[in-house]
Structure formats: C-alpha cells, structure tokens
C-alpha cells in the first residue's frame, strides 16, 4: 500500500469516525469534513467504495455538466436555489456574455448559457459542473455524502465563491443534524484565507506525493486564546506576538515564499509556484554550482538541504549582487505593491471602516501587548493607527526600546512595535539578504530582543506566540535556541504545521519540554487558525479584560 493510499484511507476513517460520533459530541448541526486532494481521478473510486460500504453517496461534479436529477428543489432546498442564483449572477457580472442560468425541466437541473456546455472553456465548464452537481438529489438522499469537485480551472474569486457555498451546504440543503458532508476540493492550490477561514473550513489536506496534514477542531484551537482571559495584569503584564509574513498576507501582501518564487521566476525565466518550487530550486542550485556561486556550507549540505531551507533572503542576496544594488527588483516590486495595499488600508481607516478591525481593537487597549516582527511592511501601522504604536526600526530606535518597555509595562501607552528587519519606507533599515541574516542580528536589535526577554522573566506567565512565522530566519536562530524559552508559554499560529516549525520544535524544544515533564508535541503547541481568525478571537475575548 502506497503512502498516498494510506493517507486517503486515514482521512476517510476520520470522516466516518465523525459521522458515527455520539450526538452529544457532534452537536446540533450537520458536520462538514472538508479536505484538499490531488489526483482526483485516482482517488475517487476508493472514496466511493468506502462511502458505499457505509450506505453513503459520492457526487462527482465532473459527471454533472449535462444535468442532474434534482427532485423538487423549490420545496426541498429553496435556500440552495437562492445561493445558486447569487453565484450565477456574480459570474455573469464578470462575464456578461456567458448568460449563465439554472434551468430546471421535468425534475432535472442544468446550468446553461449562451454557449453549449461542450463549447465553453475549461473554467466555465468546471463552474457549470459544480453548480449543477449541487442540485443533485443524491446530496439529499442519505445522511452521509461526499461532493467532489476540481478547483484547478477556477480563478481565485470563483474558487472562493464556490468554497463559501460548500461550507454552507448543510443549511442550504436542509440536512438533518445526523448528516455528514465530506467536501473534497481537488487539484487546486490551497489559499489559507479562502479554505481555512472561519468555521467550518478545511479540516485536512493530502499533499501531492503523500502526507496527510490535519487541523484541530475549532474549539480546540480557540481554547488557548480563551485561557488568556484568566491572567490578570499582575500575572501577565506583557504578551508577545511575534509576527511573520503569514500575519500580513490577508491584507493582500505576498508572503516571503511567494516573493522568493517570483524572484526565482525571473532568474529561471519561467513561472515558479508552490507546485514547481522544488524542481525550480534544484535547477537554480545547479546553476549556482556551475557559476561557483554556492557557499562552502551550501556545497557541504547538498542540494536537498538547500531546497528545504531556501528563503527569500538567499534569493535576494544573489539578486542584489547580480544587479549591484541593495534595493533590487524584488524589493522594488514589493514596495510598489505595498504602497497600493497600505494606501487602501489607510483610506478605509479614514472612512471609519476599521473601527471593528481586531488589530485596531487590540492596539486600542494601549497595554500588555508587545508586537515583534520580521516583516518590513507598514500594514500594522496602517490598520491600527500610527499614533497608537511606538515603532522601533533604526539602530537609534532600538537603543531606546528598553527604557520605553519598562515604562510601558507599568503604565501602558502606545503599543511597542519592534521591527527587526527594518521598514520598507526606510530602505536603509531593511535586512533582506542572507549575508546580513547569517551575520546575526545587529548589536542594537539583539539587545532590544534580549531586553524584552528580561522583562518577561519575573512574570508568572510568559506568553510568546508566533503568528504566521516559519522560524527560518538565520539571524534569529541563536535567539530561538535560548534556554529562556523553556519556561515560556509558546504557541504557533498557522492553519497547518509548517514543516520548518515542526523541524525546529523537534530539534530545539522537545527535549527541554520532556525534561521539564511537559508532554508537548508540535501539534499540541499549534493553533490551527488563520492570522485573521486568531486576531478576531483574541480581540473579542481579551479586550474587555484589558481595557
């Protein structure tokens, strides 16, 4: 049995286990178990066989392009018809020539349009298939169903609209509380802010080539945040949130890995994304080897380690040497996109549209919170307001951090924002290449971070949480290995466990936790929420206690 086969079987066992759970555990509504799966055609027969053994049904959207037996939808699922109407209207607004509409004749439903089903492009065909499949009476015929559809032909906005309707299927189909719906999105690219946002959302993904990654239940991920309510200001005067690229991506900025892939695309003169990164990184390693541009350490570690640890900083260092300038193409492209995003956020803030923004509400407390980041964007400042933050960026700023932190700890005030890798609007402060990160933090930055750790020492509860951060910054590797962290209440916030985080925890935390009698694992210290959901819950649950 292949690894991938076992992964699919494991996932289906989880689906069936959830289906057979006691009603008290299931709750008062139908259960959605959603997963992302590559190679749809390969796995559908296995999934179908397991469902049918439990008297379940599989609905494969690819089979419904020419119509579906739908029963009496107006009587049985009027909310579904309304949702489909909105979905088709949205499509037609963007592609007016399509003229898509749902046609129901003689108990059969089909999405039709200006062109025949066979004549349209792959994107419209996939969309018609999945919308028609939602009308199938098979979805309402039993309390165990799976709906399978392909995302690879859907653009981002269409994928989001389809996903949103999938997450509402139990209510749209008027299913009983005993029902279980397995949603299987196939052959697409997971977008955390689409597939992992809110509840219900994606519960697992099966990786291309094997490997099943699962997320905690919503209640389990939320619980550590709720636990913060029990700590008074005396018990926990400071709470540190260390923000990585994943904390800004919901605002429209690319992650570090996305920027890395964009830069590789230019260097290799072909598109590079998550699916092609491994192959592209190996090709680039060979190119660097042929031009004698690999370091001794990279040569000794080999190509596999090079690919596993390749960061934006390494690619930018090469780009900067190649172009003979620090503000290289990738940084300039990021700066342009950053200007657009931040301008939009500031306009929304000035219009009063961010009054309920969770980060704005957290920063408005003006106490306890300390923000540390390796991001050099100004998204936080734009959302929360420059006047409510005290930014520390330059070497001079860093030298003032300790004194300010002591005063802030006792009296409150503007939230300290420690920007370890600089600020895009202050190019001279940016730390963005591997030559700089390998050298470690500057003395002033290192001293500021050390002072923060010293201020935490007297606290009964020392919470230090990483939001959307991969632990891969080389200039921080010595800091992260400090024995001080043994006594910290550390959590990592990410929808799925980042392999780099898992490796870091296994190498630098597990043994110390074990010696301290704590039976922690990487998954036990993971909060499987998006950054957006995390900030939403944190703001909702703690601001009343902090104000």
C-alpha positions, 0 to 999 in steps of 0.5 A, a space after each residue: 500500500 502506497 503512502 498516498 493510499 494510506 493517507 486517503 484511507 486515514 482521512 476517510 476513517 476520520 470522516 466516518 469516525 465523525 459521522 458515527 460520533 455520539 450526538 452529544 459530541 457532534 452537536 446540533 448541526 450537520 458536520 462538514 469534513 472538508 479536505 484538499 486532494 490531488 489526483 482526483 481521478 485516482 482517488 475517487 473510486 476508493 472514496 466511493 467504495 468506502 462511502 458505499 460500504 457505509 450506505 453513503 453517496 459520492 457526487 462527482 461534479 465532473 459527471 454533472 455538466 449535462 444535468 442532474 436529477 434534482 427532485 423538487 428543489 423549490 420545496 426541498 432546498 429553496 435556500 440552495 436555489 437562492 445561493 445558486 442564483 447569487 453565484 450565477 449572477 456574480 459570474 455573469 457580472 464578470 462575464 456578461 456574455 456567458 448568460 449563465 442560468 439554472 434551468 430546471 425541466 421535468 425534475 432535472 437541473 442544468 446550468 446553461 448559457 449562451 454557449 453549449 456546455 461542450 463549447 465553453 472553456 475549461 473554467 466555465 465548464 468546471 463552474 457549470 459542473 459544480 453548480 449543477 452537481 449541487 442540485 443533485 438529489 443524491 446530496 439529499 438522499 442519505 445522511 452521509 455524502 461526499 461532493 467532489 469537485 476540481 478547483 484547478 480551472 477556477 480563478 481565485 474569486 470563483 474558487 472562493 465563491 464556490 468554497 463559501 457555498 460548500 461550507 454552507 451546504 448543510 443549511 442550504 440543503 436542509 440536512 438533518 443534524 445526523 448528516 455528514 458532508 465530506 467536501 473534497 476540493 481537488 487539484 487546486 492550490 490551497 489559499 489559507 484565507 479562502 479554505 481555512 477561514 472561519 468555521 467550518 473550513 478545511 479540516 485536512 489536506 493530502 499533499 501531492 506525493 503523500 502526507 496527510 496534514 490535519 487541523 484541530 477542531 475549532 474549539 480546540 484551537 480557540 481554547 488557548 486564546 480563551 485561557 488568556 482571559 484568566 491572567 490578570 495584569 499582575 500575572 501577565 503584564 506583557 504578551 508577545 506576538 511575534 509576527 511573520 509574513 503569514 500575519 500580513 498576507 490577508 491584507 493582500 501582501 505576498 508572503 516571503 515564499 511567494 516573493 522568493 518564487 517570483 524572484 526565482 521566476 525571473 532568474 529561471 525565466 519561467 513561472 515558479 509556484 508552490 507546485 514547481 518550487 522544488 524542481 525550480 530550486 534544484 535547477 537554480 542550485 545547479 546553476 549556482 554550482 556551475 557559476 561557483 556561486 554556492 557557499 562552502 556550507 551550501 556545497 557541504 549540505 547538498 542540494 536537498 538541504 538547500 531546497 528545504 531551507 531556501 528563503 527569500 533572503 538567499 534569493 535576494 542576496 544573489 539578486 542584489 549582487 547580480 544587479 549591484 544594488 541593495 534595493 533590487 527588483 524584488 524589493 522594488 516590486 514589493 514596495 510598489 505593491 505595498 504602497 497600493 495595499 497600505 494606501 487602501 488600508 489607510 483610506 478605509 481607516 479614514 472612512 471609519 471602516 476599521 473601527 471593528 478591525 481586531 488589530 485596531 481593537 487590540 492596539 486600542 487597549 494601549 497595554 500588555 501587548 508587545 508586537 515583534 516582527 520580521 516583516 518590513 511592511 507598514 500594514 500594522 501601522 496602517 490598520 491600527 493607527 500610527 499614533 497608537 504604536 511606538 515603532 522601533 526600526 533604526 539602530 537609534 530606535 532600538 537603543 531606546 526600546 528598553 527604557 520605553 518597555 519598562 515604562 510601558 509595562 507599568 503604565 501602558 501607552 502606545 503599543 511597542 512595535 519592534 521591527 527587526 528587519 527594518 521598514 520598507 519606507 526606510 530602505 536603509 533599515 531593511 535586512 533582506 539578504 542572507 549575508 546580513 541574516 547569517 551575520 546575526 542580528 545587529 548589536 542594537 536589535 539583539 539587545 532590544 530582543 534580549 531586553 524584552 526577554 528580561 522583562 518577561 522573566 519575573 512574570 508568572 506567565 510568559 506568553 510568546 506566540 508566533 503568528 504566521 512565522 516559519 522560524 527560518 530566519 538565520 539571524 534569529 536562530 541563536 535567539 530561538 535556541 535560548 534556554 529562556 524559552 523553556 519556561 515560556 508559554 509558546 504557541 504557533 499560529 498557522 492553519 497547518 504545521 509548517 514543516 520548518 516549525 515542526 523541524 525546529 520544535 523537534 530539534 530545539 524544544 522537545 527535549 527541554 519540554 520532556 525534561 521539564 515533564 511537559 508532554 508537548 508535541 508540535 501539534 499540541 503547541 499549534 493553533 490551527 487558525 488563520 492570522 485573521 481568525 486568531 486576531 478576531 478571537 483574541 480581540 473579542 475575548 481579551 479586550 474587555 479584560 484589558 481595557 
